[in-house]
Amino acid sequence: MSRWRGFAVDLGASNGRTVLGEYDGTKLTLSEVSRFSNVPVNLGGILYWNFLGLYHEVVAGLSKSSSQSKPPVTLGIDSWAVDFGLLDANGDLMQNPRHYRDHHNDGMMQEVFARIPVENVYDRTGIQLIQINTIYQLMFLRLHRVQMLEQARHLLLFPDLINYFLTGVKVSEFTNVTTTQLFNPSLGTWDQDLISKLNFPQRIFTPVVSPFQVIGTIREEVISGGKTEKISVVTVGEHDTASAVFAVPHESDDYAYISSGTWSLVGTMSKKPVITESARKYNFTNEGGVAGDYRVLKNVMGLWLLQEVKRKFDQAGQAFSYSDLTGLAAKAKPLQCVIDPDAPDFLAPENMVEVIQTYCLRTGQTRPSDPGEISRAIFESLALKYRFVIEKLEEVTGRSLEVVHIVGGGVHNELLCQMTADATHKPVVAGPAEATVIGNICAQLIAVQELTATEVPVLVRNSFETKVYTPRKDRSAWDQAYLKLTSLLGD
């Protein structure tokens, strides 16, 4: 067969990229077209995403790719979840989307629960309670930006917002919609009862569409003189974690996955959402999978911790690379202190180094003092928190998860991968690092009937390398550290 080409846009919380995927019927290859920073903008004390800049980068990458002799035939976009843009009656963007780390969400969970019992919100949506969710961002608008919400005509999550400006089509893709905490999996659509009780305007919620759908083609005016009008825009797993998990090269269904990056998403797959009292107790979320299944998972603060530590060292004139910090961590004394990566202390502090040190002192532990000790504490604590979440996953699903698949940028951190095997006492299969883009491209292949969903894991195994980490035999030190973590968690 001729080589098929698809164009993937992958927007992460700190950077973005555009990638060309090529499929020859046997293997998938990737070539990066462009890479760019995603730097939020603090304007008047409000933290915004630079939507205009990101859209410009998408169009620039698309222009570069489509100018080649063999341009892509399809395009798919994935990004982080929960954040959105509002369109007015003219179809114009009303403001740059706010960043989920902006403090406008503070106190909004309590405002929602004052109107709807917390148990009801979880039971109707199956989504973990975390203040960045779309439902709480809309609550802020309802209380403090009434005129804006009243004038809005459409709400589009980030990838759908870009798709709209590329095609003129307004839809909401399933995997991303499920993260909003306004989707009812039993009904298979937006929960109109929740929306009504919170007094959100019903009209802003656009139709929910599944992945693998061709929704339109690139408008001629997007790139003057280009060939983009022949490129079909496809709904992929528009939540980046959904795309990443879709590319897990699993050989059986009894696995846990960790999508490792700025956040760590720790979960397993289920044909149906797991919405039980136990799942609610442990605050598990049920997010849509690319194939119509569900990702039962928990958000764990990921390598954001290390990113913030590096930032503070950089500001202090100590310029360490990430590999430098990992190397120093490998030499530091093991398991001296443990933090809960998801403690509120670490969500958005000004000085991550000081906050980690203060947390350790407050909890009666040794204070990590140098870059190696601080970095090692982060890695070990992440590995231990992964174990905690996986054990609770086994409890709520009633399944034994025999292997851990790690995908995403975190697979390059061999120290963390080995620590994860040691802490969980399970083999770890690391790779592919480019899982999000791979899952995005595979969804495009399915949309044009070049591939089926069941063939994806085999294609990934045939196309990309993985590395296996076996747990080392000495478990006692890790088990003692795990007891320390569970005591911090009050479990």
N, C-alpha and C positions, 0 to 999 in steps of 0.2 A: 504494500500500500504506500501511497505518498505520505510524506511527513506532514502531520497535522501540527498547527501552531496555535497556542492560546496565550493570552496576555493576562498576567495576574498582577493586581495591585494589592499590596499587603501593607496596611498602615498600623504601626505599633505605637505604643504610648510615648516612645522616645525617638523613634525614627521610622521611616517608611522606605519602600522600594517598589520598583516595577520589575517584573521578571517575565521572560519569554520561555514558555514550556514547549518542547517538541516531543512528539510521540511517533514512533515508527512501527507501531503494532506489537512491539516486544518490550521496549524500554522507553523510559521517560528521561529526558535531559533538560536541565535548566540553564539559562544564561541571564545574568543580571543586566537589565537595561539601564536602570538608574537607581541611585540611593540618595536619600536626603534626610536631614534632621527634622524632627517634629518637636518644635520648641513652643510651649504655650506662652501666651502673652498676658502679662499683668497690666490691666488697663483700668485706672481708677479704683484700684483695690480689688478688682474682680479678675479671676483667672479664666482666660478664654483659650480655646483651641484656635489656631491660625487656619481657619477653614479655607480662606482665599489662597493662602500660600500652598496648602496641601493640594487643593484643586489644581492650581497652576502646575505643581510637580507631576500630578497624574497626567495632565494634558501634555506636558513636555515629554514625559516618558512614552506616552502613546504616539505622539508625533514622531519621535525618533524611531520607534518600532515599526510604525506603519509606512515610513519612508523607505524601508528596506525592500529588496526585490521580492521577498516572500513575506508579506505582512501577516499578522495573526488574523484568525477568522472569528475568534470569540474573545470576550473580556469578562473578567470577574473581579469583584472587589471584596476584601475582608478587612475588618478593623476591630478595635476594642468595642465593648458593648456599652449600653445604657445611655450614652450621650446622644443628643439629637439637635436638629435645627427646626425652626418653625417657619413656614411659608405663609405670606399674607394672601389676600384674594387675587392679587396679580401674579402670584407665583414667585414673588421675590423673597429672598432670605431676610428675615426680620432682624437678626443679630448673629454675630459669630456664636457658635455653640459654646456653652460654658463647660469648663473642665470638671470632671467628676471629683477632683481634689479641692475644688473651690469650696469655701465654707458656707455657701448658700444652702447646702444640704443640712447643716447643723440644726438639730431640733425638729426636723421635718418628719422623722419616724414617729415621734410622739404625737405630732399633729394628725397623722394618718390614723394611728391607733386610738386616738380620742374619738374618731368617727367610726372606725371599724375595728372590732377586736382583733388583736394580733393573730390569734389562732385561726380566725376566719380568713385573714389575708394569706397566711401560709397554706391553709387547706385548699383554697381556691386556686392558688398559683403554683405551689410547690417550690417557690423560690426563696433562697436564704435571705434573712433579714440583714441587710447591709445598706448604710445610708446613701450610698452612691446610686442606688437603683433609680430608674426613670420615674417610678411612682412618687418618690420623695422629691425629686427635682420638680415635677409638675405641681406638687403640693406647695412648694415655694412660690411658683408662679401664681397659683390660685390665691395665695395669701398676700403676696407682696408685689406682684406684677399683673394685676387683674386686667388692666387695659390690653397688655400684650397678649394675654391668653384669649381674651374676648375677640381680638382682631385676627388671631391666627386661624388659618383654614386647613393647614395640614401639618402634621408632625412626621418627620422622617429621621430615622436613625442614621448614623454617619455614612455607612456605605450606600444606603438608599438615597441619601441626600446627594451624594456624588452622582449616582446613577441617574437621578432626576435631571441634573444639569447636563449630563451627557446625552440623555435620550428624550427628556420631557415626560417620562412615565413615572407615576407616583405609586409605589407599592411598598409593602413592608415584608421583609424576608423572615421566614419562620424561626431560624436558629437565633437571630438577634432579637426578634420580638419576645421570645420566651424569657429573656433576661430582664425585661422591663418590670416584672412583677405586676403586669396588667393583662397577662395572657392566661387563659384558663385551659389547661390541657384536656380536661374532660369535654369541653365544648369545641376545642380545636380552633379557637379564635380569641379576639380581645374579650375580656370579661366586662360586659356592658353594665353589669350590676355594680361592680367595684367602681367603674368609671362614673356611673350615675351618683353613687353615694358620696363620692369625693368631689362632685360638682365639676368634673372635667368636661369640656365640650366634646360630645360624641363625634362631631364632624371631622376632627383632626386626625382620627385614626384610620389609616388607609388599609385597603384589603391585604390580608396576609397570604403570601404565596410561598410555596415550598422551594427548596433548591432544585436545580436541574431545569429551570424554566428559562426560555429565551423571552426576555421582556421587551426587547426593542433593538434598534440599531443606533449607532452614533449619529447625532445630528450633523448636517453638513457644516454648520457654522462653528462647530467646536474647533476644528483645525482647518483653516483656510487652505484650499488647494490640496488637501490630503485625501487619502483613500479610506478614511475611517468610516464613511457611511455604509460600507459593506461589512463592518465588524458587528457581530451580534453580541449584545450585552446579556449576560447570563446571571441568574441568581445562583450563587455558590453558598457554601457555609459562610455567611457574611460575618458571623461572630468568629473572630480569628481562632479561638480555642476549638470551635466546632470543626473548622477546616483542619487544624492540627491533629485532632483526635481521629478524624476521618482517614488520616494517613498513617496511623499506627500499624506497623507491619505484624499484627498479631497472628498466631497460628491456632489459638483456641479462644473461647469467649471468657475464660476465667482469668482475667488480667486486670490489674489496676494501671492507670496511666497518670503520668505527671507531665503536663505541658509547662515547661520550665522557661521562664523569662523574667520580666519585671514582676509579674505575678507568677505563683505556682498554682496551677489548677490540678487538683488531685481528685481522681474519680474512677468510675467504671461505667460501662455501658449497660443499659437496660431497655428491653423492648417497650416497657411502659414506665411512666414516672413512679417513683417510690415516695408517696405522700402518706406518711404514717406518723404516729406520735413519737416514735423513736427517731425518725428522720428529722422531725421538727425540733426535738430536744437537742440534737447535735447540729442543727442549723444547716442541714444539707440542702443543696439546690438541685432542681431538675431542669436542666436546660436542653433545648432541642438539639438533636443530632442531625447530621446532614442527610441520613437515610430515613428520617422520620422516627428514629428511636430517641432515647433520652440519655443525656450525660448526667448521671448522679454524681455530684462532685461538691467539693468545698474549695473556696478561694483561700489560699495561704499566701501571706506576704512573701514574695519571692526575692529575686536578686535586686529588687529595689533597695533592700537594706544595704547591700554592698555598693550599689551605685551611689547612694547618699553618703556612705562612709568615704568612698573615693573622692566625692565632691568636696567634702570638708578637708581631707588631706591636701587636695589640690589647692584649695583656698589658703591653706596654711603654708604653702610652698613646698609640700612634700608630694612630688609628682610620681605616683605609682600607677602602673598599668594594672588591668585586672589580673593578668598572669603574674605580675609581681606580688599582688596581694594573695593570690592563691598559693604561690610558692612559699611566701612567708607563713601562711596558715599551715601548710604541710609540715613546716619545721617547728611550729609551736607545740607546747605541751597539750596533750589531748584532754578533752572533757573536763575542763576546769570550771566552766560556768555554762548555764543554760538560760536562754530567754524564750519566752513565748513570742514567736515572730508576729503573731496577730494581736498582741496587746495594743490597746489604743495609743500607747506611748510612741509607737513606731509608724503610725499612719502618715503623718506629714510634719515631722519635727524640723526645727531650724538646724539643729546640730545632732545628727544621728550618732556620732561618736560619744558625745556626752550623755545622750539619752540611754544608750546601751550600758555605759559605765554606771550611771545612776541606778538603772534598773537592777543590775547585778548587786550593787551595794544594798539597795532597798530589800532585796530578797535574800540577804544573808550569804551572798556568794563572793568568790574572789573577783576583784575588779580587773577586767582585762585592760592592759595599759598600753601595749604597742600595737602597730598595725596588724601583725601576724596573729596576736591573741584575739583581737577584735574580729578579724576576718574568720578565724577558725570557729569562734563562738557562733557566728552567723551560720556557717556551713553546717556545723554539728546540730544546731538548733533546728534548722530547716529539715535535716534528715530525720530528726526525732519527731518533728511535727508531722512529717509525711507518714511515719509509722502510726502515729496516733490516728490520723484521718483514715488510713487504710484499715486499721483494726475496726474502727467504727463503721466503715463501709461494709466490711464483712458482716458486722452485726446487723445492720439495717437491711441488707440485701439477702442475708441468709446464705451467702456463697463464700467459698474459700478462694481467695485471689492468689494464684500460685506464682505469678511473675509480675514485675513492675516494668512497664515501658516508659522511658523518658524520651520526650521529643522536644524540639525547640532549641533555642540558643544555649540552654543550660547543659546540653549534652557535651559541649566543649569543655566543661569543668569536670575533669576526670576525678578530681578529689571529691567533689560533691556527689558524683555518681557512685563512687566506691563507698562513701559514707552512707549513702542511701541504702545500698545493699547490706552494709554492716548493721545499720540501725534497724532495718525492717526484717532482717534475717531472710530476705528473699532475693533471688537472682534479679538483676537489673539488665534490661536490654536498652541500650542508649542509641538513639537515632531513629529517623534522620533529623538532623538539625533544621533542615528546611521544611519541616512537616507542614507548616501553615500554607506555604506556597504550593507544596505538592498536593495537599487536600483541595486547595482552590482550583488548581489545574485539572485534577481528576474529576471534580464536579463538572467542569466545562466539557470534559471528554464524554461524560455520561449524558450531558444535555444534547450533544450532537450524535449520540448513539455510537460512539467509538469504543465504549467501555461500559461495564455494568458495575454496580456497587460491590458485588461479591468478588470481583476481580481486583479491586483496589489493593488489598494487602499483599497479594502475590506480585502485582506490578511494582509496588514499593520495595519489596524484598529483592526483586530482580534488578532494580535500578539504583539502589542506594545502599551504602554500607552501614552496618550497625556494630556495636561493640557490647560484649556481655561482661558484666561485673558479678563475681561470685562472692557471697558473704564470707568474711573470714571467720575462723573458728572461735576465737575468743569473744564470747557474747556478754560476759558478766559486766564489763565496764559500761557497755552501751545500755544494758538493762538497768543498771544503777542510775545512769543519766536519764533514762526514760522515766523512772520513778520520780526523779526531780521535776521533769517537765509536767507529769500528770499532777504533781502536788501544786505546781504553779497554776495549772488550769482548774484546780479544785475538783478533779475527776476522781 
